[in-house]
Amino acid sequence: MSNDDKISIKKALRVFQKILDSGEKTDSEFRLNGLRASTDFDGYAVTLRNDYVCLDIFFHNKFAFKYSNQRERDLFLDKLDQIDAKQ
């Protein structure tokens, strides 16, 4: 089992929606608690990211998870958990 198998796409999409609902809108993205959320022009791909990690979610729940090191990856996943836990 790779580390990327620990990603819950359902959770990531919930967090994406929470950032859209409660985050601060900038030119092309929304920001909340250190994470940024954006979508492509047709809405079929969404991105959650910070300065060190990028999670792209594509059609049919395919995804690309890019990070510079394990620590930054773990901090990003913790941040997803924190935002997901908020009502």
PDB file with SEQRES, HELIX, SHEET and CRYST1 records, atoms N, CA, C and O in Angstrom:
SEQRES   1 A   87  MET SER ASN ASP ASP LYS ILE SER ILE LYS LYS ALA LEU          
SEQRES   2 A   87  ARG VAL PHE GLN LYS ILE LEU ASP SER GLY GLU LYS THR          
SEQRES   3 A   87  ASP SER GLU PHE ARG LEU ASN GLY LEU ARG ALA SER THR          
SEQRES   4 A   87  ASP PHE ASP GLY TYR ALA VAL THR LEU ARG ASN ASP TYR          
SEQRES   5 A   87  VAL CYS LEU ASP ILE PHE PHE HIS ASN LYS PHE ALA PHE          
SEQRES   6 A   87  LYS TYR SER ASN GLN ARG GLU ARG ASP LEU PHE LEU ASP          
SEQRES   7 A   87  LYS LEU ASP GLN ILE ASP ALA LYS GLN                          
HELIX    1 AA1 ASN A    3  LYS A    6  5                                   4    
HELIX    2 AA2 ILE A    9  SER A   22  1                                  14    
HELIX    3 AA3 PHE A   59  ASN A   61  5                                   3    
HELIX    4 AA4 GLN A   70  ALA A   85  1                                  16    
SHEET    1 AA1 6 GLU A  24  LYS A  25  0                                        
SHEET    2 AA1 6 PHE A  30  LEU A  32 -1                                        
SHEET    3 AA1 6 LEU A  35  THR A  39 -1                                        
SHEET    4 AA1 6 VAL A  46  ARG A  49 -1                                        
SHEET    5 AA1 6 VAL A  53  ILE A  57 -1                                        
SHEET    6 AA1 6 PHE A  63  TYR A  67 -1                                        
CRYST1    1.000    1.000    1.000  90.00  90.00  90.00 P 1           1          
ATOM      1  N   MET A   1       0.848  -1.186   0.000  1.00  0.00           N  
ATOM      2  CA  MET A   1       0.000   0.000   0.000  1.00  0.00           C  
ATOM      3  C   MET A   1       0.886   1.240   0.000  1.00  0.00           C  
ATOM      4  O   MET A   1       1.706   1.413   0.902  1.00  0.00           O  
ATOM      5  N   SER A   2       0.735   2.091  -0.983  1.00  0.00           N  
ATOM      6  CA  SER A   2       1.524   3.314  -1.027  1.00  0.00           C  
ATOM      7  C   SER A   2       0.901   4.359  -0.115  1.00  0.00           C  
ATOM      8  O   SER A   2      -0.259   4.244   0.283  1.00  0.00           O  
ATOM      9  N   ASN A   3       1.680   5.369   0.207  1.00  0.00           N  
ATOM     10  CA  ASN A   3       1.179   6.441   1.058  1.00  0.00           C  
ATOM     11  C   ASN A   3       0.011   7.176   0.420  1.00  0.00           C  
ATOM     12  O   ASN A   3      -0.877   7.663   1.119  1.00  0.00           O  
ATOM     13  N   ASP A   4       0.011   7.258  -0.900  1.00  0.00           N  
ATOM     14  CA  ASP A   4      -1.067   7.965  -1.573  1.00  0.00           C  
ATOM     15  C   ASP A   4      -2.398   7.243  -1.424  1.00  0.00           C  
ATOM     16  O   ASP A   4      -3.450   7.854  -1.612  1.00  0.00           O  
ATOM     17  N   ASP A   5      -2.374   5.951  -1.090  1.00  0.00           N  
ATOM     18  CA  ASP A   5      -3.609   5.213  -0.886  1.00  0.00           C  
ATOM     19  C   ASP A   5      -4.372   5.707   0.339  1.00  0.00           C  
ATOM     20  O   ASP A   5      -5.547   5.379   0.504  1.00  0.00           O  
ATOM     21  N   LYS A   6      -3.733   6.480   1.189  1.00  0.00           N  
ATOM     22  CA  LYS A   6      -4.379   6.991   2.391  1.00  0.00           C  
ATOM     23  C   LYS A   6      -5.258   8.207   2.103  1.00  0.00           C  
ATOM     24  O   LYS A   6      -5.969   8.675   2.992  1.00  0.00           O  
ATOM     25  N   ILE A   7      -5.220   8.715   0.895  1.00  0.00           N  
ATOM     26  CA  ILE A   7      -6.014   9.884   0.547  1.00  0.00           C  
ATOM     27  C   ILE A   7      -7.469   9.471   0.368  1.00  0.00           C  
ATOM     28  O   ILE A   7      -7.779   8.550  -0.388  1.00  0.00           O  
ATOM     29  N   SER A   8      -8.346  10.159   1.067  1.00  0.00           N  
ATOM     30  CA  SER A   8      -9.780   9.968   0.881  1.00  0.00           C  
ATOM     31  C   SER A   8     -10.262  11.060  -0.071  1.00  0.00           C  
ATOM     32  O   SER A   8     -10.316  12.234   0.297  1.00  0.00           O  
ATOM     33  N   ILE A   9     -10.605  10.675  -1.272  1.00  0.00           N  
ATOM     34  CA  ILE A   9     -11.075  11.653  -2.246  1.00  0.00           C  
ATOM     35  C   ILE A   9     -12.394  12.270  -1.778  1.00  0.00           C  
ATOM     36  O   ILE A   9     -12.624  13.461  -1.988  1.00  0.00           O  
ATOM     37  N   LYS A  10     -13.250  11.485  -1.153  1.00  0.00           N  
ATOM     38  CA  LYS A  10     -14.507  12.033  -0.628  1.00  0.00           C  
ATOM     39  C   LYS A  10     -14.227  13.126   0.396  1.00  0.00           C  
ATOM     40  O   LYS A  10     -14.865  14.179   0.379  1.00  0.00           O  
ATOM     41  N   LYS A  11     -13.267  12.873   1.293  1.00  0.00           N  
ATOM     42  CA  LYS A  11     -12.909  13.878   2.287  1.00  0.00           C  
ATOM     43  C   LYS A  11     -12.324  15.114   1.609  1.00  0.00           C  
ATOM     44  O   LYS A  11     -12.680  16.240   1.955  1.00  0.00           O  
ATOM     45  N   ALA A  12     -11.441  14.910   0.660  1.00  0.00           N  
ATOM     46  CA  ALA A  12     -10.825  16.039  -0.038  1.00  0.00           C  
ATOM     47  C   ALA A  12     -11.888  16.885  -0.739  1.00  0.00           C  
ATOM     48  O   ALA A  12     -11.796  18.112  -0.741  1.00  0.00           O  
ATOM     49  N   LEU A  13     -12.888  16.246  -1.330  1.00  0.00           N  
ATOM     50  CA  LEU A  13     -13.955  17.001  -1.991  1.00  0.00           C  
ATOM     51  C   LEU A  13     -14.844  17.731  -0.982  1.00  0.00           C  
ATOM     52  O   LEU A  13     -15.340  18.819  -1.275  1.00  0.00           O  
ATOM     53  N   ARG A  14     -15.050  17.149   0.196  1.00  0.00           N  
ATOM     54  CA  ARG A  14     -15.782  17.860   1.259  1.00  0.00           C  
ATOM     55  C   ARG A  14     -15.007  19.101   1.682  1.00  0.00           C  
ATOM     56  O   ARG A  14     -15.582  20.177   1.848  1.00  0.00           O  
ATOM     57  N   VAL A  15     -13.698  18.942   1.856  1.00  0.00           N  
ATOM     58  CA  VAL A  15     -12.852  20.073   2.240  1.00  0.00           C  
ATOM     59  C   VAL A  15     -12.885  21.139   1.146  1.00  0.00           C  
ATOM     60  O   VAL A  15     -12.984  22.330   1.438  1.00  0.00           O  
ATOM     61  N   PHE A  16     -12.802  20.714  -0.098  1.00  0.00           N  
ATOM     62  CA  PHE A  16     -12.887  21.658  -1.211  1.00  0.00           C  
ATOM     63  C   PHE A  16     -14.165  22.490  -1.093  1.00  0.00           C  
ATOM     64  O   PHE A  16     -14.122  23.714  -1.216  1.00  0.00           O  
ATOM     65  N   GLN A  17     -15.295  21.833  -0.855  1.00  0.00           N  
ATOM     66  CA  GLN A  17     -16.567  22.551  -0.747  1.00  0.00           C  
ATOM     67  C   GLN A  17     -16.578  23.485   0.456  1.00  0.00           C  
ATOM     68  O   GLN A  17     -17.105  24.594   0.365  1.00  0.00           O  
ATOM     69  N   LYS A  18     -16.005  23.061   1.583  1.00  0.00           N  
ATOM     70  CA  LYS A  18     -15.945  23.924   2.765  1.00  0.00           C  
ATOM     71  C   LYS A  18     -15.102  25.160   2.493  1.00  0.00           C  
ATOM     72  O   LYS A  18     -15.433  26.252   2.956  1.00  0.00           O  
ATOM     73  N   ILE A  19     -14.021  24.997   1.750  1.00  0.00           N  
ATOM     74  CA  ILE A  19     -13.190  26.154   1.406  1.00  0.00           C  
ATOM     75  C   ILE A  19     -13.979  27.099   0.500  1.00  0.00           C  
ATOM     76  O   ILE A  19     -13.896  28.317   0.663  1.00  0.00           O  
ATOM     77  N   LEU A  20     -14.738  26.562  -0.445  1.00  0.00           N  
ATOM     78  CA  LEU A  20     -15.568  27.420  -1.300  1.00  0.00           C  
ATOM     79  C   LEU A  20     -16.633  28.142  -0.481  1.00  0.00           C  
ATOM     80  O   LEU A  20     -16.897  29.323  -0.706  1.00  0.00           O  
ATOM     81  N   ASP A  21     -17.243  27.439   0.463  1.00  0.00           N  
ATOM     82  CA  ASP A  21     -18.332  28.009   1.253  1.00  0.00           C  
ATOM     83  C   ASP A  21     -17.854  29.029   2.280  1.00  0.00           C  
ATOM     84  O   ASP A  21     -18.524  30.036   2.508  1.00  0.00           O  
ATOM     85  N   SER A  22     -16.705  28.781   2.902  1.00  0.00           N  
ATOM     86  CA  SER A  22     -16.268  29.604   4.032  1.00  0.00           C  
ATOM     87  C   SER A  22     -14.981  30.378   3.786  1.00  0.00           C  
ATOM     88  O   SER A  22     -14.596  31.219   4.598  1.00  0.00           O  
ATOM     89  N   GLY A  23     -14.323  30.103   2.687  1.00  0.00           N  
ATOM     90  CA  GLY A  23     -13.030  30.721   2.434  1.00  0.00           C  
ATOM     91  C   GLY A  23     -13.124  32.118   1.857  1.00  0.00           C  
ATOM     92  O   GLY A  23     -14.199  32.607   1.512  1.00  0.00           O  
ATOM     93  N   GLU A  24     -11.966  32.741   1.765  1.00  0.00           N  
ATOM     94  CA  GLU A  24     -11.842  34.076   1.188  1.00  0.00           C  
ATOM     95  C   GLU A  24     -11.576  33.938  -0.308  1.00  0.00           C  
ATOM     96  O   GLU A  24     -10.657  33.228  -0.719  1.00  0.00           O  
ATOM     97  N   LYS A  25     -12.380  34.615  -1.114  1.00  0.00           N  
ATOM     98  CA  LYS A  25     -12.229  34.548  -2.577  1.00  0.00           C  
ATOM     99  C   LYS A  25     -11.139  35.504  -3.021  1.00  0.00           C  
ATOM    100  O   LYS A  25     -11.130  36.673  -2.635  1.00  0.00           O  
ATOM    101  N   THR A  26     -10.223  35.003  -3.831  1.00  0.00           N  
ATOM    102  CA  THR A  26      -9.237  35.845  -4.498  1.00  0.00           C  
ATOM    103  C   THR A  26      -9.541  35.780  -5.991  1.00  0.00           C  
ATOM    104  O   THR A  26     -10.617  35.323  -6.377  1.00  0.00           O  
ATOM    105  N   ASP A  27      -8.643  36.215  -6.813  1.00  0.00           N  
ATOM    106  CA  ASP A  27      -8.902  36.260  -8.256  1.00  0.00           C  
ATOM    107  C   ASP A  27      -9.362  34.923  -8.825  1.00  0.00           C  
ATOM    108  O   ASP A  27     -10.394  34.852  -9.491  1.00  0.00           O  
ATOM    109  N   SER A  28      -8.602  33.870  -8.566  1.00  0.00           N  
ATOM    110  CA  SER A  28      -8.902  32.592  -9.223  1.00  0.00           C  
ATOM    111  C   SER A  28      -9.054  31.428  -8.257  1.00  0.00           C  
ATOM    112  O   SER A  28      -9.142  30.275  -8.680  1.00  0.00           O  
ATOM    113  N   GLU A  29      -9.083  31.724  -6.955  1.00  0.00           N  
ATOM    114  CA  GLU A  29      -9.161  30.633  -5.985  1.00  0.00           C  
ATOM    115  C   GLU A  29      -9.791  31.121  -4.692  1.00  0.00           C  
ATOM    116  O   GLU A  29     -10.030  32.313  -4.496  1.00  0.00           O  
ATOM    117  N   PHE A  30     -10.049  30.165  -3.824  1.00  0.00           N  
ATOM    118  CA  PHE A  30     -10.540  30.445  -2.481  1.00  0.00           C  
ATOM    119  C   PHE A  30      -9.470  29.998  -1.502  1.00  0.00           C  
ATOM    120  O   PHE A  30      -8.748  29.036  -1.763  1.00  0.00           O  
ATOM    121  N   ARG A  31      -9.361  30.704  -0.357  1.00  0.00           N  
ATOM    122  CA  ARG A  31      -8.352  30.383   0.654  1.00  0.00           C  
ATOM    123  C   ARG A  31      -9.019  30.221   2.013  1.00  0.00           C  
ATOM    124  O   ARG A  31      -9.910  30.983   2.388  1.00  0.00           O  
ATOM    125  N   LEU A  32      -8.560  29.203   2.740  1.00  0.00           N  
ATOM    126  CA  LEU A  32      -9.062  28.964   4.091  1.00  0.00           C  
ATOM    127  C   LEU A  32      -8.012  28.201   4.877  1.00  0.00           C  
ATOM    128  O   LEU A  32      -7.555  27.144   4.442  1.00  0.00           O  
ATOM    129  N   ASN A  33      -7.628  28.728   6.030  1.00  0.00           N  
ATOM    130  CA  ASN A  33      -6.714  28.048   6.957  1.00  0.00           C  
ATOM    131  C   ASN A  33      -5.452  27.510   6.285  1.00  0.00           C  
ATOM    132  O   ASN A  33      -5.010  26.401   6.585  1.00  0.00           O  
ATOM    133  N   GLY A  34      -4.883  28.282   5.390  1.00  0.00           N  
ATOM    134  CA  GLY A  34      -3.624  27.882   4.766  1.00  0.00           C  
ATOM    135  C   GLY A  34      -3.751  27.018   3.533  1.00  0.00           C  
ATOM    136  O   GLY A  34      -2.742  26.686   2.910  1.00  0.00           O  
ATOM    137  N   LEU A  35      -4.969  26.642   3.162  1.00  0.00           N  
ATOM    138  CA  LEU A  35      -5.171  25.865   1.939  1.00  0.00           C  
ATOM    139  C   LEU A  35      -5.861  26.722   0.888  1.00  0.00           C  
ATOM    140  O   LEU A  35      -6.641  27.620   1.205  1.00  0.00           O  
ATOM    141  N   ARG A  36      -5.557  26.424  -0.358  1.00  0.00           N  
ATOM    142  CA  ARG A  36      -6.170  27.119  -1.485  1.00  0.00           C  
ATOM    143  C   ARG A  36      -6.919  26.099  -2.338  1.00  0.00           C  
ATOM    144  O   ARG A  36      -6.448  24.981  -2.549  1.00  0.00           O  
ATOM    145  N   ALA A  37      -8.084  26.500  -2.821  1.00  0.00           N  
ATOM    146  CA  ALA A  37      -8.920  25.634  -3.649  1.00  0.00           C  
ATOM    147  C   ALA A  37      -9.228  26.344  -4.958  1.00  0.00           C  
ATOM    148  O   ALA A  37      -9.555  27.530  -4.980  1.00  0.00           O  
ATOM    149  N   SER A  38      -9.119  25.598  -6.039  1.00  0.00           N  
ATOM    150  CA  SER A  38      -9.446  26.155  -7.353  1.00  0.00           C  
ATOM    151  C   SER A  38      -9.974  25.033  -8.238  1.00  0.00           C  
ATOM    152  O   SER A  38      -9.884  23.852  -7.902  1.00  0.00           O  
ATOM    153  N   THR A  39     -10.521  25.432  -9.365  1.00  0.00           N  
ATOM    154  CA  THR A  39     -11.055  24.466 -10.316  1.00  0.00           C  
ATOM    155  C   THR A  39     -10.634  24.863 -11.724  1.00  0.00           C  
ATOM    156  O   THR A  39     -10.296  26.020 -11.977  1.00  0.00           O  
ATOM    157  N   ASP A  40     -10.656  23.908 -12.627  1.00  0.00           N  
ATOM    158  CA  ASP A  40     -10.343  24.247 -14.015  1.00  0.00           C  
ATOM    159  C   ASP A  40     -11.568  24.904 -14.651  1.00  0.00           C  
ATOM    160  O   ASP A  40     -12.601  25.055 -13.999  1.00  0.00           O  
ATOM    161  N   PHE A  41     -11.457  25.288 -15.896  1.00  0.00           N  
ATOM    162  CA  PHE A  41     -12.504  26.075 -16.550  1.00  0.00           C  
ATOM    163  C   PHE A  41     -13.850  25.362 -16.625  1.00  0.00           C  
ATOM    164  O   PHE A  41     -14.889  26.021 -16.604  1.00  0.00           O  
ATOM    165  N   ASP A  42     -13.856  24.040 -16.711  1.00  0.00           N  
ATOM    166  CA  ASP A  42     -15.132  23.329 -16.843  1.00  0.00           C  
ATOM    167  C   ASP A  42     -15.600  22.660 -15.551  1.00  0.00           C  
ATOM    168  O   ASP A  42     -16.674  22.059 -15.523  1.00  0.00           O  
ATOM    169  N   GLY A  43     -14.810  22.758 -14.489  1.00  0.00           N  
ATOM    170  CA  GLY A  43     -15.207  22.214 -13.200  1.00  0.00           C  
ATOM    171  C   GLY A  43     -14.982  20.728 -13.019  1.00  0.00           C  
ATOM    172  O   GLY A  43     -15.341  20.175 -11.979  1.00  0.00           O  
ATOM    173  N   TYR A  44     -14.399  20.069 -14.005  1.00  0.00           N  
ATOM    174  CA  TYR A  44     -14.173  18.627 -13.893  1.00  0.00           C  
ATOM    175  C   TYR A  44     -12.929  18.276 -13.092  1.00  0.00           C  
ATOM    176  O   TYR A  44     -12.791  17.141 -12.637  1.00  0.00           O  
ATOM    177  N   ALA A  45     -12.032  19.220 -12.913  1.00  0.00           N  
ATOM    178  CA  ALA A  45     -10.833  18.993 -12.103  1.00  0.00           C  
ATOM    179  C   ALA A  45     -10.767  20.074 -11.036  1.00  0.00           C  
ATOM    180  O   ALA A  45     -10.985  21.254 -11.311  1.00  0.00           O  
ATOM    181  N   VAL A  46     -10.464  19.651  -9.813  1.00  0.00           N  
ATOM    182  CA  VAL A  46     -10.307  20.607  -8.717  1.00  0.00           C  
ATOM    183  C   VAL A  46      -8.919  20.433  -8.114  1.00  0.00           C  
ATOM    184  O   VAL A  46      -8.311  19.366  -8.205  1.00  0.00           O  
ATOM    185  N   THR A  47      -8.439  21.502  -7.501  1.00  0.00           N  
ATOM    186  CA  THR A  47      -7.113  21.492  -6.896  1.00  0.00           C  
ATOM    187  C   THR A  47      -7.194  22.010  -5.476  1.00  0.00           C  
ATOM    188  O   THR A  47      -7.823  23.033  -5.207  1.00  0.00           O  
ATOM    189  N   LEU A  48      -6.554  21.294  -4.575  1.00  0.00           N  
ATOM    190  CA  LEU A  48      -6.311  21.746  -3.209  1.00  0.00           C  
ATOM    191  C   LEU A  48      -4.807  21.848  -3.061  1.00  0.00           C  
ATOM    192  O   LEU A  48      -4.083  20.931  -3.449  1.00  0.00           O  
ATOM    193  N   ARG A  49      -4.321  22.965  -2.500  1.00  0.00           N  
ATOM    194  CA  ARG A  49      -2.876  23.105  -2.397  1.00  0.00           C  
ATOM    195  C   ARG A  49      -2.496  24.095  -1.307  1.00  0.00           C  
ATOM    196  O   ARG A  49      -3.310  24.882  -0.824  1.00  0.00           O  
ATOM    197  N   ASN A  50      -1.234  24.018  -0.950  1.00  0.00           N  
ATOM    198  CA  ASN A  50      -0.590  25.047  -0.156  1.00  0.00           C  
ATOM    199  C   ASN A  50       0.730  25.348  -0.859  1.00  0.00           C  
ATOM    200  O   ASN A  50       0.870  25.056  -2.047  1.00  0.00           O  
ATOM    201  N   ASP A  51       1.689  25.918  -0.158  1.00  0.00           N  
ATOM    202  CA  ASP A  51       2.949  26.271  -0.814  1.00  0.00           C  
ATOM    203  C   ASP A  51       3.826  25.067  -1.130  1.00  0.00           C  
ATOM    204  O   ASP A  51       4.760  25.186  -1.922  1.00  0.00           O  
ATOM    205  N   TYR A  52       3.550  23.907  -0.529  1.00  0.00           N  
ATOM    206  CA  TYR A  52       4.446  22.755  -0.650  1.00  0.00           C  
ATOM    207  C   TYR A  52       3.806  21.501  -1.232  1.00  0.00           C  
ATOM    208  O   TYR A  52       4.501  20.581  -1.662  1.00  0.00           O  
ATOM    209  N   VAL A  53       2.485  21.472  -1.243  1.00  0.00           N  
ATOM    210  CA  VAL A  53       1.759  20.263  -1.637  1.00  0.00           C  
ATOM    211  C   VAL A  53       0.632  20.651  -2.594  1.00  0.00           C  
ATOM    212  O   VAL A  53       0.013  21.705  -2.453  1.00  0.00           O  
ATOM    213  N   CYS A  54       0.381  19.785  -3.561  1.00  0.00           N  
ATOM    214  CA  CYS A  54      -0.720  20.015  -4.506  1.00  0.00           C  
ATOM    215  C   CYS A  54      -1.460  18.697  -4.728  1.00  0.00           C  
ATOM    216  O   CYS A  54      -0.855  17.684  -5.080  1.00  0.00           O  
ATOM    217  N   LEU A  55      -2.759  18.727  -4.522  1.00  0.00           N  
ATOM    218  CA  LEU A  55      -3.621  17.580  -4.784  1.00  0.00           C  
ATOM    219  C   LEU A  55      -4.602  17.968  -5.884  1.00  0.00           C  
ATOM    220  O   LEU A  55      -5.485  18.800  -5.675  1.00  0.00           O  
ATOM    221  N   ASP A  56      -4.441  17.363  -7.048  1.00  0.00           N  
ATOM    222  CA  ASP A  56      -5.352  17.571  -8.168  1.00  0.00           C  
ATOM    223  C   ASP A  56      -6.302  16.381  -8.233  1.00  0.00           C  
ATOM    224  O   ASP A  56      -5.865  15.230  -8.248  1.00  0.00           O  
ATOM    225  N   ILE A  57      -7.599  16.660  -8.271  1.00  0.00           N  
ATOM    226  CA  ILE A  57      -8.607  15.605  -8.361  1.00  0.00           C  
ATOM    227  C   ILE A  57      -9.310  15.758  -9.703  1.00  0.00           C  
ATOM    228  O   ILE A  57      -9.832  16.822 -10.036  1.00  0.00           O  
ATOM    229  N   PHE A  58      -9.310  14.672 -10.460  1.00  0.00           N  
ATOM    230  CA  PHE A  58      -9.841  14.687 -11.815  1.00  0.00           C  
ATOM    231  C   PHE A  58     -11.152  13.911 -11.881  1.00  0.00           C  
ATOM    232  O   PHE A  58     -11.623  13.368 -10.882  1.00  0.00           O  
ATOM    233  N   PHE A  59     -11.716  13.870 -13.055  1.00  0.00           N  
ATOM    234  CA  PHE A  59     -12.948  13.130 -13.325  1.00  0.00           C  
ATOM    235  C   PHE A  59     -12.771  11.663 -12.911  1.00  0.00           C  
ATOM    236  O   PHE A  59     -11.679  11.109 -13.038  1.00  0.00           O  
ATOM    237  N   HIS A  60     -13.824  11.050 -12.428  1.00  0.00           N  
ATOM    238  CA  HIS A  60     -13.828   9.653 -11.966  1.00  0.00           C  
ATOM    239  C   HIS A  60     -12.880   9.418 -10.790  1.00  0.00           C  
ATOM    240  O   HIS A  60     -12.343   8.322 -10.633  1.00  0.00           O  
ATOM    241  N   ASN A  61     -12.675  10.445  -9.966  1.00  0.00           N  
ATOM    242  CA  ASN A  61     -11.873  10.361  -8.739  1.00  0.00           C  
ATOM    243  C   ASN A  61     -10.421   9.954  -8.963  1.00  0.00           C  
ATOM    244  O   ASN A  61      -9.777   9.450  -8.044  1.00  0.00           O  
ATOM    245  N   LYS A  62      -9.912  10.157 -10.131  1.00  0.00           N  
ATOM    246  CA  LYS A  62      -8.471   9.996 -10.355  1.00  0.00           C  
ATOM    247  C   LYS A  62      -7.801  11.213  -9.726  1.00  0.00           C  
ATOM    248  O   LYS A  62      -8.410  12.278  -9.629  1.00  0.00           O  
ATOM    249  N   PHE A  63      -6.552  11.058  -9.299  1.00  0.00           N  
ATOM    250  CA  PHE A  63      -5.889  12.197  -8.676  1.00  0.00           C  
ATOM    251  C   PHE A  63      -4.383  12.155  -8.892  1.00  0.00           C  
ATOM    252  O   PHE A  63      -3.803  11.115  -9.207  1.00  0.00           O  
ATOM    253  N   ALA A  64      -3.776  13.312  -8.714  1.00  0.00           N  
ATOM    254  CA  ALA A  64      -2.319  13.461  -8.715  1.00  0.00           C  
ATOM    255  C   ALA A  64      -1.963  14.171  -7.423  1.00  0.00           C  
ATOM    256  O   ALA A  64      -2.540  15.209  -7.101  1.00  0.00           O  
ATOM    257  N   PHE A  65      -1.018  13.619  -6.685  1.00  0.00           N  
ATOM    258  CA  PHE A  65      -0.624  14.149  -5.379  1.00  0.00           C  
ATOM    259  C   PHE A  65       0.863  14.451  -5.439  1.00  0.00           C  
ATOM    260  O   PHE A  65       1.689  13.542  -5.526  1.00  0.00           O  
ATOM    261  N   LYS A  66       1.199  15.739  -5.393  1.00  0.00           N  
ATOM    262  CA  LYS A  66       2.594  16.164  -5.515  1.00  0.00           C  
ATOM    263  C   LYS A  66       3.024  16.852  -4.231  1.00  0.00           C  
ATOM    264  O   LYS A  66       2.324  17.726  -3.719  1.00  0.00           O  
ATOM    265  N   TYR A  67       4.172  16.454  -3.717  1.00  0.00           N  
ATOM    266  CA  TYR A  67       4.687  17.062  -2.493  1.00  0.00           C  
ATOM    267  C   TYR A  67       6.203  16.986  -2.497  1.00  0.00           C  
ATOM    268  O   TYR A  67       6.804  16.127  -3.141  1.00  0.00           O  
ATOM    269  N   SER A  68       6.810  17.923  -1.746  1.00  0.00           N  
ATOM    270  CA  SER A  68       8.267  18.012  -1.744  1.00  0.00           C  
ATOM    271  C   SER A  68       8.905  17.022  -0.779  1.00  0.00           C  
ATOM    272  O   SER A  68      10.011  16.542  -1.028  1.00  0.00           O  
ATOM    273  N   ASN A  69       8.223  16.713   0.316  1.00  0.00           N  
ATOM    274  CA  ASN A  69       8.759  15.740   1.265  1.00  0.00           C  
ATOM    275  C   ASN A  69       7.626  15.176   2.125  1.00  0.00           C  
ATOM    276  O   ASN A  69       6.514  15.704   2.142  1.00  0.00           O  
ATOM    277  N   GLN A  70       7.933  14.108   2.827  1.00  0.00           N  
ATOM    278  CA  GLN A  70       6.932  13.388   3.625  1.00  0.00           C  
ATOM    279  C   GLN A  70       6.323  14.262   4.716  1.00  0.00           C  
ATOM    280  O   GLN A  70       5.122  14.181   4.978  1.00  0.00           O  
ATOM    281  N   ARG A  71       7.132  15.088   5.347  1.00  0.00           N  
ATOM    282  CA  ARG A  71       6.632  15.942   6.428  1.00  0.00           C  
ATOM    283  C   ARG A  71       5.565  16.909   5.900  1.00  0.00           C  
ATOM    284  O   ARG A  71       4.503  17.059   6.504  1.00  0.00           O  
ATOM    285  N   GLU A  72       5.853  17.558   4.779  1.00  0.00           N  
ATOM    286  CA  GLU A  72       4.889  18.494   4.198  1.00  0.00           C  
ATOM    287  C   GLU A  72       3.613  17.766   3.775  1.00  0.00           C  
ATOM    288  O   GLU A  72       2.512  18.295   3.925  1.00  0.00           O  
ATOM    289  N   ARG A  73       3.766  16.574   3.255  1.00  0.00           N  
ATOM    290  CA  ARG A  73       2.612  15.753   2.878  1.00  0.00           C  
ATOM    291  C   ARG A  73       1.733  15.471   4.094  1.00  0.00           C  
ATOM    292  O   ARG A  73       0.514  15.638   4.046  1.00  0.00           O  
ATOM    293  N   ASP A  74       2.370  15.041   5.186  1.00  0.00           N  
ATOM    294  CA  ASP A  74       1.624  14.721   6.400  1.00  0.00           C  
ATOM    295  C   ASP A  74       0.933  15.951   6.981  1.00  0.00           C  
ATOM    296  O   ASP A  74      -0.203  15.857   7.447  1.00  0.00           O  
ATOM    297  N   LEU A  75       1.605  17.106   6.960  1.00  0.00           N  
ATOM    298  CA  LEU A  75       0.995  18.343   7.451  1.00  0.00           C  
ATOM    299  C   LEU A  75      -0.218  18.730   6.601  1.00  0.00           C  
ATOM    300  O   LEU A  75      -1.227  19.200   7.126  1.00  0.00           O  
ATOM    301  N   PHE A  76      -0.111  18.531   5.304  1.00  0.00           N  
ATOM    302  CA  PHE A  76      -1.226  18.813   4.397  1.00  0.00           C  
ATOM    303  C   PHE A  76      -2.417  17.909   4.719  1.00  0.00           C  
ATOM    304  O   PHE A  76      -3.550  18.383   4.806  1.00  0.00           O  
ATOM    305  N   LEU A  77      -2.169  16.629   4.894  1.00  0.00           N  
ATOM    306  CA  LEU A  77      -3.254  15.696   5.220  1.00  0.00           C  
ATOM    307  C   LEU A  77      -3.872  16.025   6.574  1.00  0.00           C  
ATOM    308  O   LEU A  77      -5.083  15.894   6.749  1.00  0.00           O  
ATOM    309  N   ASP A  78      -3.051  16.453   7.536  1.00  0.00           N  
ATOM    310  CA  ASP A  78      -3.579  16.890   8.832  1.00  0.00           C  
ATOM    311  C   ASP A  78      -4.493  18.100   8.663  1.00  0.00           C  
ATOM    312  O   ASP A  78      -5.539  18.190   9.306  1.00  0.00           O  
ATOM    313  N   LYS A  79      -4.097  19.026   7.800  1.00  0.00           N  
ATOM    314  CA  LYS A  79      -4.909  20.218   7.550  1.00  0.00           C  
ATOM    315  C   LYS A  79      -6.246  19.830   6.909  1.00  0.00           C  
ATOM    316  O   LYS A  79      -7.283  20.406   7.239  1.00  0.00           O  
ATOM    317  N   LEU A  80      -6.222  18.867   6.005  1.00  0.00           N  
ATOM    318  CA  LEU A  80      -7.482  18.370   5.436  1.00  0.00           C  
ATOM    319  C   LEU A  80      -8.384  17.831   6.540  1.00  0.00           C  
ATOM    320  O   LEU A  80      -9.582  18.112   6.564  1.00  0.00           O  
ATOM    321  N   ASP A  81      -7.805  17.055   7.453  1.00  0.00           N  
ATOM    322  CA  ASP A  81      -8.584  16.499   8.566  1.00  0.00           C  
ATOM    323  C   ASP A  81      -9.175  17.607   9.430  1.00  0.00           C  
ATOM    324  O   ASP A  81     -10.337  17.530   9.828  1.00  0.00           O  
ATOM    325  N   GLN A  82      -8.376  18.645   9.726  1.00  0.00           N  
ATOM    326  CA  GLN A  82      -8.846  19.750  10.569  1.00  0.00           C  
ATOM    327  C   GLN A  82     -10.020  20.477   9.931  1.00  0.00           C  
ATOM    328  O   GLN A  82     -11.027  20.741  10.588  1.00  0.00           O  
ATOM    329  N   ILE A  83      -9.890  20.795   8.663  1.00  0.00           N  
ATOM    330  CA  ILE A  83     -10.972  21.512   7.979  1.00  0.00           C  
ATOM    331  C   ILE A  83     -12.200  20.613   7.855  1.00  0.00           C  
ATOM    332  O   ILE A  83     -13.326  21.081   8.026  1.00  0.00           O  
ATOM    333  N   ASP A  84     -12.000  19.350   7.564  1.00  0.00           N  
ATOM    334  CA  ASP A  84     -13.120  18.422   7.433  1.00  0.00           C  
ATOM    335  C   ASP A  84     -13.881  18.278   8.743  1.00  0.00           C  
ATOM    336  O   ASP A  84     -15.100  18.105   8.732  1.00  0.00           O  
ATOM    337  N   ALA A  85     -13.186  18.348   9.867  1.00  0.00           N  
ATOM    338  CA  ALA A  85     -13.814  18.169  11.176  1.00  0.00           C  
ATOM    339  C   ALA A  85     -14.650  19.377  11.597  1.00  0.00           C  
ATOM    340  O   ALA A  85     -15.513  19.256  12.466  1.00  0.00           O  
ATOM    341  N   LYS A  86     -14.405  20.529  10.995  1.00  0.00           N  
ATOM    342  CA  LYS A  86     -15.164  21.731  11.356  1.00  0.00           C  
ATOM    343  C   LYS A  86     -16.558  21.663  10.760  1.00  0.00           C  
ATOM    344  O   LYS A  86     -16.759  21.172   9.649  1.00  0.00           O  
ATOM    345  N   GLN A  87     -17.520  22.170  11.529  1.00  0.00           N  
ATOM    346  CA  GLN A  87     -18.920  22.187  11.068  1.00  0.00           C  
ATOM    347  C   GLN A  87     -19.185  23.337  10.151  1.00  0.00           C  
ATOM    348  O   GLN A  87     -20.308  23.499   9.674  1.00  0.00           O  
TER     349      GLN A  87                                                      
END                                                                             
